[in-house]
Amino acid sequence: VGLMNRKTEQAHIFLGMPGVDRNDPRGFAMGVLSAALGGGMSSRLFQEIREKRGLAYSVYSYAQQFAGSGFLGFFAGCNPSKATEVINIIQEVLADVASNGMSHEEIERAKGAVRGSLVLSQEDSASRMSRIGKSEIVYGEIMGFDEILKAVARVTPEDIRVIANEFLTKTPTLGVVGPYKSQSHFEKVLAKGSTR
């Protein structure tokens, strides 16, 4: 647990865990999993934390791949008095998805969100050139846009179940910025979630 004591109006919570590296063929599945968990208003975390309970102003997730490692991260911004509850809910959602996977509908919505984001990024020349440049530098070839969309479309509920079970069960790291003096409370919250 990392704690930064700041007199902020809201707590900033980041929960992260290892993910796939950039050469792992499961990268597209990880992207879809991230979108299903926290990629928009229909995502599991947004629905559970913001819509149903009104606990967070902002909640999202994202996956990042590097040369030899990757991570899956979850962010929430909430009232400082609600931070423990928000962390508990994130851990409960991750545990549920790790054990039970996600519904076909959730996965299809997430795939649609990923595809939509990719299509919209093509409207911005800087994003488009960044994707092409990264592809050339990292992989030595340019993956066609249609090929990327097809790879996203091929992600199955079983792919999501397997990758969720492998990665969402890993020990998370917690970072909190907010008006807190001691991190021992957050260490207990994180430990409690890991024993579920």
C-alpha positions in Angstrom: 0.0 0.0 0.0 1.2 3.5 -0.9 -0.4 6.4 0.8 0.1 10.1 0.0 -1.5 12.4 2.6 -3.1 15.4 0.9 -5.9 17.7 1.9 -8.0 16.8 -1.1 -11.8 17.0 -1.5 -11.9 13.5 -2.8 -9.8 10.4 -2.4 -7.9 9.1 -5.4 -7.7 5.3 -5.3 -5.6 3.2 -7.7 -5.7 -0.6 -7.4 -3.3 -2.4 -9.8 -2.2 -5.9 -10.6 0.1 -7.6 -13.1 -1.2 -8.1 -16.6 0.1 -9.4 -20.0 3.1 -8.0 -21.8 2.9 -6.6 -25.3 3.9 -9.9 -27.0 1.3 -11.9 -25.2 -1.5 -13.0 -27.7 -4.0 -12.5 -24.9 -3.6 -8.7 -25.1 -6.8 -8.2 -27.0 -8.7 -10.3 -24.4 -7.1 -8.2 -21.6 -8.3 -5.1 -23.3 -11.8 -6.4 -23.6 -11.7 -7.5 -19.9 -10.6 -4.1 -18.9 -13.4 -2.4 -20.9 -16.0 -4.8 -19.4 -14.8 -4.0 -15.9 -14.4 -0.2 -16.1 -14.4 1.0 -19.7 -17.6 3.1 -19.7 -21.0 3.7 -18.3 -22.2 0.1 -18.9 -19.1 -1.4 -17.3 -19.4 -3.5 -14.2 -17.5 -1.1 -11.9 -19.3 2.0 -13.1 -22.6 0.3 -12.6 -21.8 -1.1 -9.1 -19.9 1.9 -7.7 -21.4 5.0 -9.4 -24.9 4.1 -10.7 -26.2 1.7 -8.0 -24.5 3.3 -4.9 -23.4 6.8 -6.0 -20.1 6.4 -4.3 -17.6 7.7 -6.8 -17.4 10.7 -9.1 -15.1 8.8 -11.5 -14.3 5.1 -11.8 -12.5 3.3 -14.7 -10.0 0.7 -15.5 -7.3 0.3 -18.1 -4.7 -2.3 -19.3 -1.2 -1.4 -20.3 1.4 -3.7 -22.0 5.2 -3.2 -21.9 8.1 -5.2 -23.3 8.4 -7.7 -20.4 5.4 -7.0 -18.3 2.0 -5.4 -18.2 -0.7 -4.2 -15.7 -4.4 -3.9 -15.2 -5.3 -0.8 -13.2 -8.5 0.4 -11.5 -9.1 4.0 -10.5 -11.8 5.6 -8.4 -12.3 9.1 -7.1 -14.7 9.4 -4.2 -15.5 11.1 -1.0 -12.7 10.3 1.5 -15.2 8.8 3.9 -16.2 6.2 1.3 -12.8 5.1 0.2 -12.9 1.8 2.2 -16.3 0.9 0.8 -15.2 1.6 -2.8 -12.0 -0.5 -2.4 -14.1 -3.3 -1.0 -16.5 -3.2 -3.9 -13.7 -3.2 -6.5 -12.2 -6.3 -4.8 -15.7 -8.0 -4.6 -16.3 -7.3 -8.3 -12.8 -8.6 -9.3 -13.3 -11.7 -7.2 -16.7 -12.4 -8.7 -15.4 -12.0 -12.3 -12.4 -14.1 -11.5 -14.6 -16.9 -10.2 -17.6 -16.6 -12.5 -16.5 -14.8 -15.7 -18.8 -12.3 -17.4 -22.0 -12.6 -19.3 -22.0 -12.8 -23.1 -23.9 -9.4 -23.1 -21.2 -7.7 -21.0 -18.5 -9.0 -23.2 -20.2 -8.0 -26.4 -20.8 -4.5 -25.0 -17.1 -4.3 -24.0 -16.0 -5.4 -27.5 -18.2 -2.8 -29.0 -16.7 -0.1 -26.8 -13.2 -1.2 -27.7 -14.0 -1.2 -31.4 -15.7 2.1 -31.1 -12.8 3.7 -29.4 -10.4 2.3 -32.1 -12.6 3.7 -34.9 -12.9 7.1 -33.2 -9.1 7.2 -32.7 -8.7 7.0 -36.5 -10.3 10.4 -36.8 -7.3 11.9 -35.0 -4.2 11.9 -37.1 -1.9 12.0 -34.0 -3.5 8.9 -32.6 -3.4 7.2 -35.9 0.3 7.9 -36.5 1.1 6.9 -32.9 -0.6 3.5 -33.4 1.3 3.0 -36.7 4.6 4.2 -35.2 4.3 2.0 -32.1 3.3 -1.0 -34.2 6.4 -0.6 -36.4 8.8 0.1 -33.6 7.5 -2.6 -31.2 6.5 -5.4 -33.6 8.5 -4.6 -36.7 5.3 -4.6 -38.8 2.1 -2.6 -39.0 -1.0 -4.5 -37.9 -3.9 -3.5 -40.2 -6.8 -1.7 -38.7 -9.2 -4.4 -39.9 -7.0 -7.1 -38.5 -7.1 -5.3 -35.1 -10.9 -5.2 -35.2 -11.1 -8.8 -36.1 -8.8 -9.8 -33.2 -11.1 -7.9 -30.8 -14.2 -9.6 -32.4 -12.6 -13.1 -31.9 -12.4 -12.7 -28.0 -14.7 -15.2 -26.4 -16.4 -15.5 -23.0 -14.0 -18.4 -22.4 -11.0 -16.2 -23.1 -12.3 -13.7 -20.6 -13.0 -16.3 -18.0 -9.5 -17.8 -18.3 -7.6 -14.5 -18.3 -9.8 -13.1 -15.4 -9.2 -16.2 -13.3 -5.4 -16.0 -13.9 -4.9 -12.2 -13.4 -7.7 -10.9 -11.2 -6.6 -13.4 -8.5 -3.1 -11.9 -8.3 -2.0 -9.8 -5.3 -3.0 -6.2 -6.0 -1.1 -3.1 -5.2 -3.0 -0.2 -3.7 -2.2 3.5 -4.0 -4.3 6.2 -2.2 -4.0 10.0 -2.3 -6.2 11.8 0.2 -6.6 13.2 3.7 -5.4 10.2 5.6 -2.6 10.0 8.2 -2.0 6.2 8.4 -1.8 3.6 5.8 -2.4 0.7 8.2 -6.2 0.9 7.7 -5.8 0.5 4.0 -3.4 -2.4 4.5 -6.1 -4.2 6.5 -8.7 -3.4 3.8 -6.4 -4.9 1.1 -5.6 -7.9 3.2 -9.2 -8.6 4.0 -10.0 -8.5 0.2 -7.2 -10.9 -0.6 -8.7 -13.5 1.8 -12.1 -13.6 0.1 
